[in-house]
């Protein structure tokens, strides 16, 4: 490994607060992170895609992306299908070798391992992780009638050497592509040999801001406005608009996080109407029938009509943009005009007001929109008041700390992990956040009576849950807690909250979440323990012991999805108190 790559690997370990293990394991995690991040524009947990632990069939990393999101179980696939009506699937496989060359036999083993992964009668011995991914792949292929097109498949073989276009190695790559293509399972197969320079570039790219360059000819400049650097309104042809939606690899960018709602799919009546217009006899009517999109960017560099927008979000028009993304390759629509409002500002309050104003016509009430945005903003501010070892960062906008080298990625709590941690510790639904996150979002967050992110809730419990997640994750990374329990981490966080404060032997009554006095009385002793590594280890070890004696099967994925697992753990914790309790 050359000096530059070694420095980048050290930066990776420091960013995630990881202690070095073995050179091979560290490089494997580094390569998996850089490659998956290159293909996937959202946050993800490295451990969930890293599987090189013996009987891995020559594969060190796997990610299955469905409709733009990494999926880990069949329920997530079902939810994607229910919301969108169709499935777009991509399989990514990674093999790493911390060696200075490209070994033909090793490359061939990797290619064979991937082919065996999709075989109806596999011949290689499989680890539990490989088998779980293969089962998920089988389930996805059973939904083939819902594919927009056959899945894509990408293979990455990574070494610390230099790719020299060796004829034998090129032959292995081409043979593997042909063999996989001839299965008729895939619309596209790619095989990338990754050397030192390429993997270094991929890692550096993870630290860059989202940017896009497009031509904006048909526009008017809006008058000077307070707190706004520049503002434009105009029409952008679909051939240029697609540059705003996709990266140079054809992946849909993660630019909708400031939007109020995720893409609701083509089953949504409004979205169906948009698509009907696009595929109808007069698609040009789209320009006058649709309100278009609003883009807010932190920065803009313009040269004539050539615009480069930096660190941007589509704050209104998520549904329109996602429907359009399904049709950007159609030749007959390339000149279709998309109404676009572009606003350049780095003022968060202005961004918030723009989002609320432009979404006021949605089915969500205006006051609900404001409450949702205000709670997130205030929660972020609350996190920022904490200093010292308890300093963690709430990332209410995806990748908002992405380019800040002073912030360790391991200390960043995403919205998704905040919901999962709080739902586990304070709502007692670790089983639901593990397997049914989409439903948790719909029912517990966006429902009429939310139990998570309720406007009256105090912020301290959210921080406490976030800190518990950070501490447990750090203990797993340091292997101070048995890593086989990582898959049930949300259950452990639930139990931790009920053990850590003796004054509340059965956890916290969530009816008191709007009381400053009660939340401080409950949370502060727990935070004190979480800031003490040794005390944290002791209590998390107790949660593991409870899991072990409860009879809950650690490897029974189906059983862990039900409320029964949660109930069983709570009864083990206190048989008398939880005898008649039922987890929600």
PyMOL commands that set and color helices and strands:
alter all, ss='L'
color gray80, all
select helices_A, chain A and resi 3-15+23-39+46-48+74-84+104-117+128-141+144-146+167-181+196-205+238-245+269-278+283-289+318-325+331-333+348-358+366-384+388-390+409-411+415-427+430-435+437-445+460-477+483-499+502-504+510-512+516-530+533-550+557-560+563-573
alter helices_A, ss='H'
color red, helices_A
select strands_A, chain A and resi 61-66+69-70+89-97+151-159+186-194+211-215+218-221+230-237+293-303+306-316+337-344+393-395+412-414
alter strands_A, ss='S'
color yellow, strands_A
deselect
rebuild
show_as cartoon
